[in-house]
Every structure is written in C-alpha cells, then in structure tokens.
Amino acid sequence: MKAAYIRELFDRYVIGNYRRCGVVFVRGEGCYLWDAEGRRYLDLLPGLGVGALGHCHPRVVAAIKEQAERLIHVHNNYYWESQGLLARELVKRAFPGKVFFCNSGAEAMEAAIKLARRHGWKEGRTELISLENCFHGRTYGALSATSQAKFHAGFEPLVPGFRYVPFGDLDALAKAAGHRTAAIILEPVQGEGGIFPLTGDYLRGARKIADSVGALVIYDECQSGLGRTGDWFAYQTLGGPEPDIMALAKPLGGGLPAGAIIAKERVAAAFVPGTHGSTFGGNPMACAAGLAAIEAIEKDRLLDNVRAMTPVLGYGLRRLKEKHAGRIVALRQCGLMAAVDLNGPSVGVVERCRELGLLVNSTHDITVRFLPAMIVTREQIEEGLAVFDKALETTR
Ligand SMILES: Cc1ncc(COP(=O)(O)O)c(C=O)c1O
C-alpha cells in the first residue's frame, strides 16, 4: 500500500489527537526503522520508551509466535502460565509483594491510585499528593494525579482529592501530608516532564514523611523502570527505599500493550474479588512477550550495556553542549534517559533530526529527549549524536 494512501486513511478515519509527522513505518529491527520509501532511521527513542530491546527482538518475536499458536486470550477468572511466571519475575527483581496486570501506564496508575484509596478507605484516607511537573497518564485518575495544567485544559472537573507539591521540596511535602493522605506519588525520574531525576535523599525523605503520617508511597516507573537506568528500577539506581506500590508499563510487554502494579502484600490485600479488574490485563500474549524481554535483558547482559553506554551518551552530550554553548542550555541524564534543553522550542531540531535520519522527540517545549534501547551500541550513540550536531548546526 502506498504511503500517501495510508496517510489519507488516517486523515479520513482516525481521530486527530496526535501530532503525526508524515513518515509511514513498515519495518523495524534493533535500533533501526525503515519507512515506506525504504529509508532507514536510527531510532534513539524506540516506541516512546516501549522499545527497551529495540524493534522486533528475536527472543520476543519467537515467544509471541509460540504463544499465539497455543493460547491468545483467556480471561482473569482462570489461571495460565505466563501471567504467573511474569508476576514472579517482577517481584523477584523489585520487592516482596503481589502483581496486578493491566494494559498501559495510565491503567497501572489508575490501579495504584484505586488500591491506595481502597487501602486507606476505612481511615478516611482519600488524598493523593504528587509533584509539580509530573506525568502519570491520560485517564481521569492518572490525569488528576498529573500536575501539568496543559494536560487538564478542557477536561475539568478532575477527580477530587489530588494535590501537588513542588519537585524536590521535602518541606512542602511534609506540610501537605497528613492523616487524610492515602499516598504520595513519585516518578523517581520524571520522564515526560523532561528527565528530572529525584535524589536518593529525597526518596528516603518522602518515605519517612509517608511513614510518619501512615500514608503509602507509590512510584510511577512506567518510563524509568525495567532496566533503562542500569538497574531493574530507577529507585534502585538512585538509592531510594522500596515503595508500597510501583507502576510499570511501556517496555513491560516487550512491545505488546501491558501495564502492572507491584504492591506490598499487606497493601495488595485491599483488592479483593470484585474491587478492580481488566479484561485483557496480564493476557497470555503480553506476559509471554514480557517474560522473553526479561530473559533477553538477563541473558544478553543488557543492564551492563546500559551502564557502559550511559557515560558514552553523557560524554557525547556534554561535548555538544560545549560546542553549542548558548543554544544548549542544560543537560540531564539518568542511565539511558537523557534530556537536552535548548534556548527555544525543540520541535524544529527534532524535525530536522528526522529529516537527517534520526528519531528523538520533543518534550516540555524546549527539551529534546533521548531514550535509546538497552541494546544500543557506542557506534549508534555516536552516529545519533553526529546527526543531532548537524541538526543543531542547520536549524535556528
Ligand atoms: C511515568 C509515566 N506514567 C504513566 C504514563 C502513561 O502511560 P500510557 O501512555 O501507557 O498510558 C507515562 C507515559 O508516558 C509515563 O511516562
């Protein structure tokens, strides 16, 4: 099918809630994508954080094929192997607890918020506190937890009971928390907000504040979790304590839609039959793909690769900041999550990168975001940064 016709189908039949660029992709392999004209792109932001293993990782493809031939879907009134195994593998890498599966990051945050409220319900704990500049998803609970006003516009009234405190300010958090607080919600590394990592000190302080008022701590690791920071979870990289509930999504299903929360057992017990659910959550396909993804990270030693590539990306970006002093005004990085703030809107540079064959994105207006796959090589990082350099040189 011709690319022009595919674009026409979208224009005619698909709701226009995304700002799509003109490219039609037809194939992906590793860190590369190919468009309908056969042009190759280096993808340093595969699937907006989904592609931790790049595109079409052979282990994930094999697991999907194998599972599809045996069992595609059964619902959650029954048992099946891959959901039980994936729950065990997640708990092993995080903290003792139990898992609820859903299909996306927003759904994982809905589950986290509902579980926290249900847990604190009898004590009248209905309030949730999150941080300024955070992003937790687009459904109403997740949107209400998201503090950025631009995502709220036109959708009010939001769910009551949410309040926001300044990023990194423990005094403000201590003032806001009290006997009505169900949970404090934190992204250990703010992703959509432009890659702002919290410190280990802050995470420890927040845990103390939560404990002192009897509230829970929720980490949203939908973007930062499952290896991208060089540990299984970003809170481990940052030296933070365990949360009570942690939300996961993006790479969880190896590219298939999947979300989950892991909750400490005493908290998880607040979900009894009938309190929450999901028709597709934890389905055989997504869980089989997720298991294969974890196996690939382990067998191919990809956490080590992330740790090795982190300074390569950091060094390259610092050199570009020196070269483009004034144009690049700030850099932030945690593992293979990196952000470059420009002295003006970043969308033009991102478009120029794409014209030159590099895929990154623009977040938070002035920021260029890099979330390369965990399989990325030194050569690919250098290739990507050379293109970024050229894009900076040829745009204003
Ligand atoms: C930290 C975080 N939480 C939640 C979400 C929402 O995930 P989804 O788009 O899968 O609903 C995102 C998406 O970018 C995210 O980065």
The ligand as an SDF file (V2000), in Angstrom:
LIG
                    3D

 16 16  0  0  0  0  0  0  0  0999 V2000
    5.7230    7.9620   34.0860 C   0  0  0  0  0  0  0  0  0  0  0  0
    4.5500    7.6380   33.2090 C   0  0  0  0  0  0  0  0  0  0  0  0
    3.4160    7.1940   33.7640 N   0  0  0  0  0  0  0  0  0  0  0  0
    2.3390    6.8930   33.0170 C   0  0  0  0  0  0  0  0  0  0  0  0
    2.3620    7.0340   31.6540 C   0  0  0  0  0  0  0  0  0  0  0  0
    1.1450    6.7000   30.8400 C   0  0  0  0  0  0  0  0  0  0  0  0
    1.3880    5.5480   30.0870 O   0  0  0  0  0  0  0  0  0  0  0  0
    0.4260    5.1110   28.8880 P   0  0  0  0  0  0  0  0  0  0  0  0
    0.6420    6.0710   27.7760 O   0  0  0  0  0  0  0  0  0  0  0  0
    0.8740    3.7150   28.5650 O   0  0  0  0  0  0  0  0  0  0  0  0
   -0.9670    5.1400   29.4050 O   0  0  0  0  0  0  0  0  0  0  0  0
    3.5240    7.5010   31.0350 C   0  0  0  0  0  0  0  0  0  0  0  0
    3.5670    7.7080   29.5760 C   0  0  0  0  0  0  0  0  0  0  0  0
    4.3750    8.3870   29.0280 O   0  0  0  0  0  0  0  0  0  0  0  0
    4.6450    7.8100   31.8290 C   0  0  0  0  0  0  0  0  0  0  0  0
    5.7790    8.2700   31.2880 O   0  0  0  0  0  0  0  0  0  0  0  0
  1  2  1  0
  2  3  1  0
  2 15  2  0
  3  4  2  0
  4  5  1  0
  5  6  1  0
  5 12  2  0
  6  7  1  0
  7  8  1  0
  8  9  2  0
  8 10  1  0
  8 11  1  0
 12 13  1  0
 12 15  1  0
 13 14  2  0
 15 16  1  0
M  END
$$$$
